[in-house]
């Protein structure tokens, strides 16, 4: 009998698990010009993320020297500090109660 059938089944899979799409500041720096707006939809159109329907997290890896207006569902502390130090804005996207209910 195969090993996976001999071992006991343990745990469960959470079907309500939150899925995040992560992108670093270095990738944003490479693909956008100063003054651009960065949203999940624009990142999806440019091919930087696969799906715009999952929540987006901006990671603080790399540096940023351009003034960008970035909208995402969540930012790491270092990413937010680096964006604001470069003169840009970091706007958190919140979901409306109607969207969550769907």
Order of alpha helices (4+ residues) and beta strands (2+ residues): alpha-beta-alpha-beta-alpha-beta-beta-beta-alpha-beta-alpha
